[in-house]
Amino acid sequence: MMKYVILLILVFSVFSVQSQESLLYLKQKPPSTTPEVFAPGIISMESM
């Protein structure tokens, strides 16, 4: 019985780590060190 409990804990921990990595940036490109204009023409105006 104890073997099954340990196996279940191991399986759940592996799936937990994988799901956290996929949610890290919600499947978007992670941020870089190069700045980018956010929503040009809507949020970022050139005249300002």
N, C-alpha and C positions, 0 to 999 in steps of 0.2 A: 504494500500500500504506500509506503513511504517513497518508493521508487517512482510511482506514478505522480505523486505530489511534486517531487523534485523535477520530474520531466515536464509537468505542466508549467511550473514556475519558469523553467528555462525557455520553453516555447513562447510563453507570454512576454518574457523580457526581450527576446529577439524581435518579435513583432512590434513591440513598443518602441524600440530603438529605430526600426525601419520607418515606422509611421511618423516619428518626430522629425526625421531627416527630410521626409517628403513635405512636411508642413513648414519647414524652416522659412522658405521664401514663397510659399504657395505656388510652386512651379513657375516662378518668375526668375529672371536673371538676377543673381546676387549683386549687391552694390560693388562698384569699383572705386578706385582712387581718382579717376578722371571725372570732373563734374559734368553734368548734362543738364540742359535746359528742360524744366518740367512744364509740360503742356504749353508749348509755344503758341502765342496768340490768344490763349485763354487765361492762363494764370500768369505767365511770364510775358510782359509787354516790352517791346523794344523801346518805346517812347519814354519809359520811366528810367 
